[in-house]
C-alpha cells in the first residue's frame, strides 16, 4: 500500500510544475527507510514534502533512542509550535512577576 502511494507521489512530482507545492504529510511518517529514500529521490532537500528523520534519546535513558520521521513542512510546524509555547510561558511568567508585590519576598519566614 505505502509503496503504491510512493510510486503515485513520485509520478505526480515528476509531472507537476515546480511552482506548485505538493501536499505535505501531517504528523510522523510511517514508511520504511527504503520507502523514504525512494520517495525523497525526486525531491530537493529543502522541499517542504522532503522527509527527514531525526534520532533522539529517550528521556531518562542513556542507551535507548527512537527515530521520528516528518516532512520539512511538518518539522517547521512542530518547531513553530514549540517556540510559541516557550514565548507564551515567558510572557505568562513576566506578567505574573509584574503583578506581584515586590515586598512579598522580603518578609521574614516567607
C-alpha positions as CSV (number, residue, x, y, z in Angstrom):
1,X,0.0,0.0,0.0
2,X,2.7,2.5,1.0
3,X,4.9,1.6,-2.0
4,X,1.9,2.3,-4.2
5,X,1.5,5.7,-2.6
6,X,5.2,6.4,-3.0
7,X,5.0,5.5,-6.7
8,X,2.0,7.8,-7.2
9,X,3.7,10.6,-5.4
10,X,6.8,10.2,-7.4
11,X,4.8,10.2,-10.7
12,X,3.0,13.3,-9.6
13,X,6.2,15.0,-8.6
14,X,7.7,14.3,-12.0
15,X,4.8,15.8,-13.9
16,X,4.0,18.7,-11.5
17,X,5.2,22.2,-12.2
18,X,8.0,23.3,-9.8
19,X,5.9,26.3,-8.6
20,X,3.1,24.0,-7.4
21,X,3.6,23.0,-3.8
22,X,2.8,19.3,-3.0
23,X,0.5,18.3,-0.2
24,X,2.6,17.5,2.9
25,X,2.1,14.8,5.5
26,X,0.9,15.9,9.0
27,X,2.4,14.0,11.8
28,X,5.0,11.3,11.9
29,X,5.8,9.3,8.7
30,X,5.4,5.6,9.0
31,X,7.3,4.5,5.9
32,X,10.4,2.2,6.0
33,X,13.8,3.7,5.4
34,X,13.9,2.4,1.8
35,X,10.5,3.8,1.0
36,X,11.6,7.2,2.3
37,X,14.7,7.1,0.2
38,X,12.7,6.2,-2.9
39,X,10.2,9.0,-2.1
40,X,12.9,11.6,-1.5
41,X,14.8,10.7,-4.7
42,X,12.7,13.1,-6.8
43,X,12.8,15.9,-4.3
44,X,15.3,18.6,-3.2
45,X,16.4,18.6,0.4
46,X,14.7,21.9,1.1
47,X,11.4,20.9,-0.5
48,X,8.5,21.1,2.0
49,X,7.5,17.5,1.1
50,X,11.0,16.1,1.7
51,X,11.1,13.6,4.6
52,X,13.8,13.9,7.3
53,X,14.3,11.6,10.1
54,X,15.8,12.5,13.5
55,X,17.2,10.0,16.0
56,X,16.6,11.2,19.6
57,X,17.5,9.7,23.0
58,X,14.5,8.6,25.1
59,X,14.1,10.7,28.2
60,X,15.7,9.1,31.2
61,X,17.8,6.7,29.2
62,X,21.4,6.8,28.2
63,X,21.0,4.0,25.7
64,X,17.5,3.8,24.2
65,X,16.8,6.0,21.2
66,X,13.8,6.5,18.9
67,X,13.6,7.8,15.4
68,X,11.0,10.3,14.2
69,X,10.4,11.0,10.5
70,X,8.4,14.0,9.3
71,X,8.3,16.2,6.2
72,X,10.3,19.5,6.3
73,X,7.0,21.4,6.5
74,X,5.9,19.3,9.5
75,X,9.2,19.8,11.3
76,X,8.9,23.5,10.7
77,X,5.4,23.5,12.1
78,X,6.5,21.5,15.2
79,X,9.3,23.9,15.9
80,X,7.0,26.9,15.4
81,X,4.5,25.4,17.9
82,X,7.3,24.7,20.4
83,X,8.7,28.3,20.0
84,X,5.2,29.8,20.5
85,X,4.7,27.7,23.7
86,X,8.0,28.9,25.0
87,X,7.1,32.5,24.3
88,X,3.7,32.1,25.9
89,X,5.3,30.6,29.0
90,X,7.8,33.5,29.3
91,X,5.1,36.1,28.8
92,X,2.9,34.5,31.4
93,X,5.8,34.4,33.9
94,X,6.7,38.0,33.2
95,X,3.0,39.1,33.6
96,X,2.8,37.2,36.9
97,X,6.0,38.8,38.1
98,X,4.9,42.3,37.2
99,X,1.6,42.0,39.1
100,X,3.3,40.6,42.2
101,X,4.0,42.9,45.3
102,X,7.9,43.3,45.4
103,X,7.8,43.3,49.2
104,X,6.3,39.8,49.4
105,X,9.7,38.0,49.2
106,X,11.2,40.3,51.9
107,X,9.0,39.3,54.8
108,X,10.7,37.1,57.5
109,X,9.7,33.5,57.3
110,X,8.4,33.9,53.7
